[in-house]
Amino acid sequence: MFAAPTAAQGWAKGTIRIVVPFQAGGSTDFLARALGQKLSERLHQPVIVDNKPGANGTLGGAYVAKAAPDGLTLLIAQSGFASNPSLFKNLPYDQTTDLVPVSLMASGPLVLTVNAAFPAKSVKELIALAKQKPGAINFGSAGIGSLPHLAPELFNIMAGTKMTHIPYKGSAAALADVISGQVPVYYMNLILSLPYLKSGQLRALAVTSPQRSSIAPELPTLAESGLTGYDMTTWYGLFAPGKMPKSLVLTIQQEFAQVLHQPDVMEKFAADGVNVVASTPEAFQEFLGREVQKFSKIIKAAGIRAGE
């Protein structure tokens, strides 16, 4: 057991609330609950996870933006959160001032999957088929602006294809239709895809990260498959209310880093295809700026609008 700080650097004593701006049961919720338990043990304070889903994470983001900057209310969001400034004209908060980036905690790839009956057996074949039938091939996503939406839109841009987006209210509904063959193409969490790949219901074509995944090293990257420079990863970031003192932001980052680097936490994340990062606040802010810019270009090029 690590020695725990006592109200270090202005961190208030009391129940720590980790807000997850998505439904319970998803990957962000899993990560938050795993970290919350470890943080509670380390700080000897209760830590609860509060799910506040809606509007691609903006409802939960607004809740944390308006909270007291005492460290008792924090936000864990994932990649698609960086698309919100480009998707919504009137966000209920200013993402650059009302929320402060604390740490890029972990990241991992998505995998490009197709229904087993779909004829394309490689990225090259998918590109050729999509070019033969512009607009005829559909891809599903968990919702507008989610990473499973933006990843294939980047594919369209880089490959010069035109596959059509079919949004769903959550990943479960999208996955069900991909398995049934209603929608042939879907970008999904690599670990969640494994049972369907093993059963033969889905076929994996490539991963979205710049490097191959240690979980499935036999799968090529999209960059290796002809889309040089393709890079879309699922990442999980920690945010705090914007008016939080820098000293407290650093304290919170350091405490989460201690938790993230515990061997059993790293092993658990690795088993789920996610690598621990535990970046500094400055590094996360720079990374977030690049992601917001990248997503903005994709959203503009693809003509994506919230609620379309």
C-alpha positions, 0 to 999 in steps of 0.5 A: 500500500502506498502512503496516502496524502492527507488533504494534499495541496488543497484537495478537500476531504470528503466523497470524490465523485468521478463523473462518467458522461456515458451510460454504465457498462461501457469502457469509460465506466469500467475504467472509472470504477477500476480507478475509483476503487484504487483511489479510494484505497490510496486516499482513504476517502470514498470515491463514487462513479456518477453516470451522466449520459447524454449529448456525446458527453456534454451533459456530464461535462457541463456538470463538472464545469460548474462544480466547485474546484476542490477536487471532489468532482472530476470527469473521465471522458473518452476520445469523442469528447474532443469532437464536441466543440465542432459538433455543437454550436452552443455547448453548455460550457467552454471546453477550453476554460471551464474544464482543465485537462488533468491527465491523458490516462490511457489509450488503445486502438479500435478495430475495423470489422466487417460482417462475416458475409461481407465480401471484402477480406482486406482494407484494399478490397474494402476500398475497391468495393467502396469505390465501385459502389459509392454510398452503397456500403453502410457503417454503423456507429454508437452515435454522431461524433463518437470515435466509431463515427469519426474513424470511418469518416477519416477512412473515407477522406484518406481513401477517397471512398464514400461509405454511408453513416448509420448512427445508433443510440449506443454501441450495443444496437450498432453491434447487433445490426453488424452481426446480423448483417444489416450494416456491414462495417463497424469500428469497435473496441478490440477486446469486445470484438474478440468473441465475435471474431473467434465465433466467425460472426465478424472479420477484422481487417485492421486496427486504427492505431499507428502500431499493431496491438499486442492483443492481436499482433496479427492484425495490420494497422490501417497505415500499413494497409495503404492509408499512410498516417492514419491514426485514431485511438480510443483514449481516456482523459481526466478533467477537472473544473476550470478554476482549479488551482494548478497545484491541486491539478498537479496533485490529482494528476500525480495521485492518479498516476500512482494508481495507474502505474500499480501493476495489477491496474496496468495488467488489467488495462493491458488485458483490455487492449488499453495502454497506460499513459498517465501524462502530465496536465501540460502534455494532455492539453497539447494532445487534446489540442491536436485531437480537437483540431483533427476532429474539427477537420474531419467533421468539416470535411464530412459535413457532420452536424449534431442531430443529423 
